[in-house]
């Protein structure tokens, strides 16, 4: 058998095991940095597959690394694994499939890596959906886990068709808060300092700012604390916002504009104002490497899967972007449904335990492992991908 045949056969052979893992994760959804069961299930299987596993890494108790180093030197390739669920919805983004697919891809590639040389890693990265200590890939980048890595691969559950890596946007989750002074709103309003007025000024200023923002920028927010009673001048208010833009640099420019808006609202009302991130890691924009995606596309088609180019407009955000800022990274979307399903919906959740959704584990693992094999076998291809990525990073505005 060829190496490709070995990878495909192993993925098919082991698929029932990983299918059960995906269903187990689906039935036990865990949110950002609480994915203890998912972490245990995935790492136990990777140990059985012969990987050396470490848990509680990069400041994330449910993060892990799984490593297999061949007897011969070669490129270091990472399969990224996600396994967190959505608050209140469960696995409506497909991360039960995501984690199982990456683990199976690594296990399948391990069957041939001693022949090619190289090192295979799986990085279990918690909290892609965010949260105080969420977007763990940012932590992995900051702590140097990608310093010696040549490329990273993963595939995300999509809808009713296949897509290549999206140019997803950067995102900064922030908290804006004001402290004022409470007083009776009718009897002695002159003694109060209205923290809600300051928050209203922020919303109005953001509304005006939108007229001068580039079309890729989005600012959207909610009031999470606005006061306790109509007859009490609010002394403690808060809002949460997401600031998004096509690049990190552009997003941070808007971030600093919002800081000035908060300062102005505080000055106008006499309140004390605060703007701060609500999670440890900012989410950076994805930098695609088209030649890398082309390798994935060829392998997808070689397995008999249809692929049709579609125009995709970047709307969402993913911390895969943080990885793509430092090394070539792909995150294509894989078909999990016979009909279109929207992300973070009941319909997508159901697709993530459907037969089509579960079969995407074997397909995605094969395509990822075959793509990684091409990089291991073709040094010139990997060098081309790395050079293209470096050029793309250098042109970010």
N, C-alpha and C positions, 0 to 999 in steps of 0.2 A: 504493500500500500504506500502511496505517496504521503507526505506530511499533511497535505490538505485532506486526503481521505481519512487519515487518522483522526484529525480534529473533528471532522463532520461525524464520524462514527462514534467518537467518544461523547460528543454533545448529545447525540440521539440516545445513546445508551444510558447516560446519566440524567436525561431530561426528567423522567418520573420523580427522581429525588428532589430536583429543584422546583418542579411543579408543586410538590407538597410543601416545600419551604415557602413558596409564594402564597399559597393558600393559608398556611399557618400565620404568616405575617398579616395577611388580609383579615383574618379572624381576631388578631390581637394588635389592633392599631395603636401606635404610640407616637406622641408628639415630640417636638424638638428637644433633643438631649435627654429624653426619657425612654429611648428605644432599647431598653435593657434586654428584653426578650429577643428582639430582632438581632441585636448584636450577638447575643449568645448563640442563636440558631445559625447565623451565617458563619461565625468564627468556628463553631464546632465542626461544621461541614468542611470548611477550608483546612482545618487541622487534619480531618480524615483524608483530604485530598493531598496531604503532604506539605502544606505550607507552614512556615514558622509564624506564629500569630502573637501580636502584642495588643492588649486592650487598654483603654484609658490613655489616649495619646493626644498631643497638641492641645491640652486643656479641655478635652471632651471625654467624660467618663464612658460614653457609649461609642466613641470613635475607636477604630482599630487599623492595624496594618497587618497584612498577610504577605509573606515573601517566600519566593522560591528562586534560588540562585543556581543556574546551570554549572556544570563542571568546567565549561568553557566560557571565557568572557564574551560580552556582547552588549547590545543596547539594553537600557533599563526602561521598561514599559509599565505603565500603571493603568489598571482598570478601576474607574471610580464607581463606588457603590453608594446609593442612597436608600434609606429604608424608613424615613419618618412619614407620619400620616398628618392629615389636616385636622385642626381642632374642630370637633363637632361633626365632621363628615367622615373621617377615616381615610382609607386609601383611594381618595378621589383624584390623585395625581399619578398613581401607578407606581409608587416607589416600592411596593411589595414585589412587583415584577422587575423593577430596576436593579435592586440588590441581588436578586437571584440570578439575573442575566449576567451581571458583571462577574459574579463568583463562578458561574459555569464557564464563561469565556476564559477566565484565568485557568481553570482546571483543564479545559480542553487544550489550551496552548501549552500547558505544562507537559503534555504527552510527547511533545516534539522538541522542546526547548533545549534539551541536552544535546541534540544533534546540531542545532543552529548556534547555540551559545546565547547568553544573555541572562537577564533577570526579570522575573514577573512579580508584580506587586498588585495587591488589591488594597485600596485605601477606603475604609468605611468612614464616610463623612456625614455626621449627624446634622439634623436641623436645616436641610436645604430650604424649608419653608420659612425660616427665620426664627425669631425669638431672641431673648436676651443674650444667650450664648449660641445663637444659631449661625447659619451660613458657615459651617465648619471648614469648608475648603479655604476660606480666607485665613483661618488659623493654621492649616496645614502649609499654606504658602509662606506665611510669616515665620513659622517655626522651622523652615528649611527642608520640608519633606520632599520638595520637588527640585532641590538644588542639583541633584545628580541624575535626574530623570530626563529621558530623551523625548518622550511623548506620552500623552494621556488619552484614554478612550473610554467612552460610555455611550449608551443608547437610551433614549427616553421614550417611554410609552406615549404614543400620539393619539391619532384618531383612526380614520378609515383608509389612510394611505401613508406611504413612506415619504419622508422629507430629509434633506441634508441639514447640516448645522445652521441654526439661525443666528443672525446678528442681534442677540438679545441685549437689552439696555442695562445700564448701570442703575443702581437703586440705593438710596440712603434713607432708611427708616429713622424718623426723628420725633422728638417730643418737644413741644413748646408749652411753657407753663408761666403763669404770672402769680405773684403774691401781692395782695392789696390789704385793705383794712375793712372789716365788717362793721356795719352800723344799720340802724333801722332805716329802711328805704323811704318811709313816709315822715317819721318824726324828726330825724336828724340826718338826712342824706349828706349834708355838708361835712359830716365827720367821717364819711367813708372814702375808701379808695377802691374803685371798681375794677376788679381783675377781669371781669367778663367784658367790660368795655375794651380793655387792652386786647383780648382775644378776638373780639369783633373787628378791631382795627387791623389785626394781622390778616384775617380772612379777606377783608376789603382790599388791603394792600396787595395781597397775592392775586386777587381778581384783576386788579389794574396791571400788575406786573405781567400777567399772561399775554397782554397785548404786545409786549416787546420780547417775548421768548421765542427761540427757534422752535420749529414745528415738532422736533423730536423730544422736547422737554415736557414732562408731565409733573404736576404738583397736585396731589389729592389727599384730603384729610378729613378727620371727624373730630367733634368735640367729645372728649371723654369725661370731662368734669366742668360743669358750667355754673354751679351754684346749688344752694339747698332749698331756698324758698323765695318767692317773688318779693316778699317784704324784707329780705335781708340782702344788703349789697354784697355781692360775691367777693370773697377775699382770697380764693384759691381756685384757679381754673387751669385746665389743661386740654391740649389737643394733640393728636397724633397725625403725622403726615408721612407720605412717601414722596421722595424727590427722585425723579427718573430722568435720564438723558442718554443719548447715544454713546457717549464716552464718559469716562470718569472725570476727565478735566472739565468738561462742560457741566457735568452734574455738580462738581465742587464749586464752580463759579456761581451757580444758582444757590447752592448751600450758603455761600457767603453773603449773597444778596438777602436771603431770608434772615441771616443773623442781624443785618442792619435794620430790616423791617421790625424785628423783635425789639431791638434797641430803641427804635423810634416810637413804637407803641408804649414801651415802658416810660419813655421820657414824656410823652403826651399825657399819660394817665397818672403818673407818680408811682406806678407799680415797680416791683422788681421782676425782671423778665429772665427767662432761661430758654436756650435752645441746645439740645444735646441728642446724640444718637441713642436709639432705644435698643440697639444690639451691638455686640462687640465688633462685628465685622461689617463693613460696607460691602455691598454686592457690586462687583465690577462688570463692565460690559464684556460680552463674548467677542473675541477676535477670531473669526473663522480662518482656516487655512484651506483654501479650495482644493489644492492638490492632495491633501490628506483625505478630504471628503470624497474625492474622486476614486481613491483606492477603495474606500468603503462602498461606494456606489457600484463599482465593478464587481466586487465580491457579492453584493446583494443580488445583482442581476445574474451572476454565475450560478446562484442557487435557485433560479427560476422565478424570482420575484419581479413583478412589474414595477417600473419606476417612471413617473411622469414629472417633469420639471414644473413647479408652481411658484408663482411670485409670493413671497412671504414678507410681510411688514413687521419689523420688530416691535413688540408690544410689552412682553413680559420680561422678567429678570431671573437669572439663575447664578448661583455662586460658582458654577462651572466657569463663568467668566473670569473669576479670580485666577483660576489655573491657566486659562488661555492667555492671560497677560504675561506669563513667564515661560510657558512651553507650548508647542503645538498640541492642540486639543480638539477632539471631535465630540459632538453630542447630537447625532442625527435623531430624528423621530421615527419610531417604528409603528407599523399598523397593528392595532389591537382590537379593531371593531369592524363590523360589516357596514355600519352606517356612521355618519359623522357624530362625534361626541365632543362637547365642550369641556375644557379643562376645569377641574375643581367643581364638578357637577355630580349629581346622583347617577346620571347616565354613564359618565366616565368611570365612576366607582364600580358600577355593575360590569362594565367592560373589562375591568381589571381582574375579575374572577371568571370571565367568560372563557369558552374554549379557545376562541381566537386570541384573546388576551394572553392566556396561559401558553399557547403555542408560540407566542412571540419570544418566550424565554429561550427556547432552543434555536429559533432563527436568529435572534439578536446575538446569542453567544457564538454561533457559528460565524456570522459576519464579522463580529469584533475580533475573534481569534484569528480568522483568516487575514484580516487587515493587519493585525499585529504581526502575523507570520511574514507578510510581505515586507514589513519594515525590518524584521530580523534577517531576512534572506537577501535584501537588496540595500546595501549601505548607501549607494548613490541616491536611491529614492528617499531614504530617511534624511540624507544631507540636503536634498532639494526641498523637502518639507520644512526642515529647520530654517533654511535660508529664507524661504517664503514667509514663514512666520515672523522671523526677525525683522524683515522689511515692513510687514504689516504693523507690527508694534511701533516701529519708528515713525510711522506716518499718523499715529493717533493724534487727534486734535481735541 
